[in-house]
């Protein structure tokens, strides 16, 4: 059964740890993340971008697969299925498809329009018991064609959006999607601190969790970040393990070409990455 992310994130904020959102791209990804969460007794959020949803044959296919997998694998830890960087239309489709949480990314709209659309979606989510994430200040880098320059959010705009009743708030604090460049100046903790002071107990979200040094992650959690998104790091780990398997010629030995064998090292690499992140975020044993 899927749950809203509200309770797990409120507990994380109060307990000074963070819950990881790990983006899924296919069956292997989903299975690896769910099994690791269960093994570590950690709550988990499965993120689905609009591009990944399309790739996996639509949001309903994804929701049905995840729900069936939770039952089949005997997963008992809290699992939220969350739309990542959703458009207004995408958010409505995910609500219909049976997601338990959505993100509406209205950061590219003028603040008035962002507020208006967010408010409407907040009302729908509230009536259905779903959690909703909003964004202020575009997160840098590229994710599914959405390109942002790593803007720093205005704390007052953050408060305006937080006051609409969203469950959690993603605020740009110099973080970016993908790999961080060598000259990246780091996270803006002054901004994060100012945002938390204005938004109080609301869980804050850190996008672009791949490549942020561990000490910065820990400091961000101490300043109210309760949800951290990881995607690129799992992709890199999966690709490296698959490459090593093929370069070692293992796909040519016996039935090494069988996808179940071919993809197995990549799945183990995703599990190891998720475990490392859950330990860093402090969510182990918190289910």
VEXDREN-2710 file (C-alpha; in Angstrom, 1 decimal):
% VEXDREN-2710
k/r/px/py/pz
1/UNK/0.0/0.0/0.0
2/UNK/1.2/3.5/-0.8
3/UNK/1.2/6.2/1.7
4/UNK/1.4/10.0/1.5
5/UNK/4.8/11.4/2.3
6/UNK/3.4/13.7/5.0
7/UNK/3.8/11.6/8.1
8/UNK/7.3/10.3/7.2
9/UNK/8.6/13.8/6.5
10/UNK/7.1/15.4/9.6
11/UNK/8.7/12.7/11.6
12/UNK/12.0/13.2/9.8
13/UNK/11.9/17.0/10.4
14/UNK/11.2/16.5/14.1
15/UNK/13.9/13.8/14.3
16/UNK/16.5/15.8/12.4
17/UNK/17.0/13.2/9.6
18/UNK/16.0/13.0/6.0
19/UNK/14.0/10.6/3.9
20/UNK/15.5/9.8/0.5
21/UNK/13.6/10.2/-2.7
22/UNK/15.1/7.8/-5.2
23/UNK/13.9/8.1/-8.8
24/UNK/12.8/5.0/-10.6
25/UNK/13.3/4.2/-14.3
26/UNK/12.2/0.6/-14.7
27/UNK/11.3/-2.6/-12.8
28/UNK/14.9/-3.3/-11.7
29/UNK/15.3/0.2/-10.2
30/UNK/12.0/-0.1/-8.3
31/UNK/12.8/-3.5/-7.0
32/UNK/16.3/-2.6/-5.9
33/UNK/15.1/0.5/-4.0
34/UNK/12.1/-1.2/-2.3
35/UNK/14.2/-4.2/-1.1
36/UNK/16.9/-1.9/0.3
37/UNK/14.3/0.2/2.2
38/UNK/12.8/-2.9/3.7
39/UNK/16.2/-4.4/4.6
40/UNK/17.2/-1.2/6.4
41/UNK/13.8/-0.6/7.9
42/UNK/13.7/2.9/6.3
43/UNK/10.8/4.9/4.9
44/UNK/11.3/5.7/1.2
45/UNK/9.9/7.9/-1.6
46/UNK/9.9/6.6/-5.1
47/UNK/10.3/9.6/-7.5
48/UNK/9.0/9.5/-11.1
49/UNK/9.7/12.3/-13.5
50/UNK/7.3/12.9/-16.4
51/UNK/9.9/11.6/-18.9
52/UNK/10.4/8.4/-16.9
53/UNK/6.6/8.0/-16.6
54/UNK/6.3/8.2/-20.3
55/UNK/9.2/5.8/-20.8
56/UNK/7.5/3.3/-18.5
57/UNK/4.2/3.4/-20.5
58/UNK/2.3/6.0/-18.5
59/UNK/1.7/6.9/-14.8
60/UNK/-1.0/4.2/-14.3
61/UNK/1.4/1.5/-15.4
62/UNK/4.0/2.8/-12.9
63/UNK/1.5/3.0/-10.0
64/UNK/0.1/-0.5/-10.7
65/UNK/3.6/-1.9/-10.9
66/UNK/4.7/-0.3/-7.6
67/UNK/1.6/-1.3/-5.7
68/UNK/1.8/-4.9/-7.0
69/UNK/5.5/-5.1/-6.2
70/UNK/5.0/-3.8/-2.6
71/UNK/2.5/-6.7/-2.1
72/UNK/4.6/-9.3/-3.9
73/UNK/7.8/-8.5/-2.1
74/UNK/6.1/-8.1/1.3
75/UNK/7.3/-4.5/1.8
76/UNK/6.0/-3.2/5.1
77/UNK/8.0/0.1/5.4
78/UNK/6.2/3.3/4.4
79/UNK/6.5/3.9/0.6
80/UNK/5.3/7.1/-1.1
81/UNK/5.0/7.2/-4.9
82/UNK/5.8/10.8/-5.9
83/UNK/5.7/12.7/-9.2
84/UNK/9.0/14.6/-9.6
85/UNK/9.0/18.1/-11.2
86/UNK/5.4/17.7/-12.4
87/UNK/3.7/20.1/-14.7
88/UNK/0.2/21.2/-13.8
89/UNK/-1.3/18.7/-16.3
90/UNK/1.1/15.9/-15.2
91/UNK/0.2/16.4/-11.6
92/UNK/-3.5/15.9/-12.4
93/UNK/-2.7/12.8/-14.4
94/UNK/-0.7/11.3/-11.5
95/UNK/-3.5/12.0/-9.0
96/UNK/-5.8/10.1/-11.4
97/UNK/-3.3/7.2/-11.8
98/UNK/-3.1/6.5/-8.1
99/UNK/0.1/8.2/-7.0
100/UNK/0.2/9.0/-3.3
101/UNK/2.2/12.2/-3.6
102/UNK/2.9/14.9/-6.3
103/UNK/5.3/17.7/-6.9
104/UNK/4.0/20.7/-8.8
105/UNK/7.0/22.6/-10.2
106/UNK/5.6/26.1/-10.8
107/UNK/9.0/27.7/-10.4
108/UNK/9.1/28.9/-14.0
109/UNK/5.7/30.8/-13.7
110/UNK/5.4/34.3/-12.3
111/UNK/4.9/34.0/-8.5
112/UNK/1.2/34.9/-8.7
113/UNK/0.5/32.1/-11.2
114/UNK/2.6/29.6/-9.2
115/UNK/0.5/30.5/-6.1
116/UNK/-2.8/30.1/-8.0
117/UNK/-2.0/26.7/-9.5
118/UNK/-0.3/25.4/-6.4
119/UNK/-3.4/26.4/-4.3
120/UNK/-5.8/24.5/-6.6
121/UNK/-3.6/21.4/-6.4
122/UNK/-3.3/21.7/-2.6
123/UNK/-7.0/21.6/-2.3
124/UNK/-7.3/18.5/-4.5
125/UNK/-4.5/16.7/-2.7
126/UNK/-5.9/17.6/0.7
127/UNK/-9.3/16.2/-0.2
128/UNK/-7.7/12.9/-1.3
129/UNK/-5.1/12.6/1.5
130/UNK/-2.1/13.0/-0.8
131/UNK/1.0/15.0/-0.1
132/UNK/2.2/17.8/-2.3
133/UNK/5.5/19.5/-2.9
134/UNK/6.0/22.9/-4.4
135/UNK/9.1/24.7/-5.7
136/UNK/10.4/28.2/-5.5
137/UNK/13.6/29.2/-7.4
138/UNK/14.5/26.8/-10.2
139/UNK/16.9/24.0/-9.3
140/UNK/19.9/24.2/-11.7
141/UNK/21.1/21.7/-14.3
142/UNK/18.9/19.7/-16.6
143/UNK/16.2/17.2/-15.7
144/UNK/14.0/15.8/-18.5
145/UNK/14.5/18.9/-20.6
146/UNK/13.8/21.3/-17.7
147/UNK/16.9/23.5/-17.5
148/UNK/17.5/25.7/-14.5
149/UNK/20.6/27.8/-13.6
150/UNK/20.6/27.0/-9.9
151/UNK/18.7/30.0/-8.7
152/UNK/18.6/31.0/-5.1
153/UNK/15.0/31.2/-3.8
154/UNK/13.6/34.3/-2.1
155/UNK/12.7/33.3/1.5
156/UNK/9.6/35.6/1.4
157/UNK/8.3/33.9/-1.7
158/UNK/9.0/30.5/0.0
159/UNK/6.8/31.6/2.9
160/UNK/4.0/32.7/0.5
161/UNK/4.0/29.2/-1.1
162/UNK/4.4/27.4/2.3
163/UNK/1.3/29.3/3.6
164/UNK/-0.8/27.7/0.9
165/UNK/-0.8/24.4/2.8
166/UNK/1.7/22.4/0.8
167/UNK/3.2/19.4/2.6
168/UNK/6.8/20.2/1.7
169/UNK/8.8/22.9/-0.1
170/UNK/11.7/22.6/-2.5
171/UNK/13.8/25.8/-2.5
172/UNK/16.7/26.5/-4.7
173/UNK/19.8/27.1/-2.6
174/UNK/22.4/26.8/-5.4
175/UNK/21.9/23.0/-5.8
176/UNK/21.8/21.5/-9.3
177/UNK/20.7/18.3/-11.0
178/UNK/23.3/16.0/-12.5
179/UNK/27.0/16.1/-11.8
180/UNK/28.3/19.2/-10.0
181/UNK/31.0/21.2/-11.9
182/UNK/34.4/21.6/-10.3
183/UNK/33.9/25.3/-9.7
184/UNK/30.5/24.9/-7.9
185/UNK/30.4/27.3/-5.0
186/UNK/28.4/25.1/-2.6
187/UNK/25.1/25.3/-1.0
188/UNK/23.7/28.6/0.3
189/UNK/23.2/27.8/4.0
190/UNK/22.4/31.4/4.8
191/UNK/19.4/31.2/2.4
192/UNK/18.3/27.8/3.8
193/UNK/18.5/29.1/7.3
194/UNK/16.4/32.2/6.4
195/UNK/13.8/30.0/4.6
196/UNK/13.5/27.6/7.6
197/UNK/13.0/30.6/10.0
198/UNK/10.1/31.7/7.9
199/UNK/8.5/28.3/7.2
200/UNK/8.9/26.8/10.6
201/UNK/8.1/23.1/10.9
202/UNK/7.5/22.6/7.2
203/UNK/9.8/19.8/5.7
204/UNK/12.2/21.3/3.2
205/UNK/13.4/19.4/0.1
206/UNK/16.9/19.3/-1.4
207/UNK/17.0/18.4/-5.1
208/UNK/20.1/17.4/-6.9
209/UNK/21.5/15.2/-4.0
210/UNK/24.1/13.5/-6.2
211/UNK/27.6/14.9/-5.6
212/UNK/26.9/17.1/-2.6
213/UNK/29.6/16.4/0.0
214/UNK/28.4/14.5/3.1
215/UNK/29.2/17.3/5.5
216/UNK/27.0/19.7/3.5
217/UNK/24.2/17.1/3.4
218/UNK/24.4/16.8/7.2
219/UNK/24.4/20.6/7.7
220/UNK/21.4/20.9/5.3
221/UNK/19.5/18.3/7.4
222/UNK/20.3/20.2/10.6
223/UNK/18.7/23.3/8.9
224/UNK/15.4/21.7/8.2
225/UNK/15.9/19.6/5.0
226/UNK/13.8/16.4/5.5
227/UNK/13.7/15.0/2.0
228/UNK/16.7/14.6/-0.4
229/UNK/16.4/13.6/-4.0
230/UNK/18.8/11.2/-5.6
231/UNK/18.7/10.1/-9.2
232/UNK/22.0/10.6/-11.1
233/UNK/24.1/8.7/-8.6
234/UNK/22.0/5.5/-9.0
235/UNK/22.2/5.9/-12.8
236/UNK/26.0/6.2/-12.7
237/UNK/26.4/3.2/-10.4
238/UNK/24.1/1.1/-12.5
239/UNK/26.0/2.1/-15.7
240/UNK/29.5/1.4/-14.2
241/UNK/28.5/-2.1/-12.9
242/UNK/26.9/-3.0/-16.3
243/UNK/29.9/-1.8/-18.2
244/UNK/32.3/-3.8/-15.9
245/UNK/30.2/-7.0/-16.5
246/UNK/30.3/-6.6/-20.3
247/UNK/33.9/-5.5/-20.5
248/UNK/34.8/-8.6/-18.5
249/UNK/33.1/-10.6/-21.2
250/UNK/30.6/-12.2/-18.8
251/UNK/27.8/-11.7/-21.2
252/UNK/29.5/-14.2/-23.5
253/UNK/29.9/-16.9/-20.9
254/UNK/27.1/-19.5/-20.7
255/UNK/23.8/-17.6/-20.5
256/UNK/25.4/-14.4/-19.3
257/UNK/23.4/-12.5/-22.0
258/UNK/20.2/-13.3/-20.2
259/UNK/18.8/-9.9/-19.0
260/UNK/18.3/-11.3/-15.5
261/UNK/22.1/-12.0/-15.3
262/UNK/23.1/-9.0/-17.4
263/UNK/21.3/-6.5/-15.2
264/UNK/22.0/-8.1/-11.9
265/UNK/25.3/-6.3/-11.1
266/UNK/23.6/-3.0/-11.9
267/UNK/20.8/-3.8/-9.5
268/UNK/23.3/-4.6/-6.7
269/UNK/25.1/-1.3/-7.5
270/UNK/21.8/0.6/-7.1
271/UNK/21.1/-1.2/-3.8
272/UNK/24.6/-0.3/-2.5
273/UNK/24.1/3.4/-3.5
274/UNK/20.7/3.6/-1.8
275/UNK/22.0/2.0/1.3
276/UNK/24.9/4.5/1.5
277/UNK/22.4/7.4/1.1
278/UNK/20.0/6.1/3.7
279/UNK/22.8/5.8/6.2
280/UNK/24.0/9.3/5.4
281/UNK/20.5/10.8/5.6
282/UNK/19.8/9.0/9.0
283/UNK/16.6/7.2/7.9
284/UNK/17.8/3.7/8.7
285/UNK/15.6/2.1/11.3
286/UNK/13.1/4.9/11.2
287/UNK/10.2/3.1/9.5
END
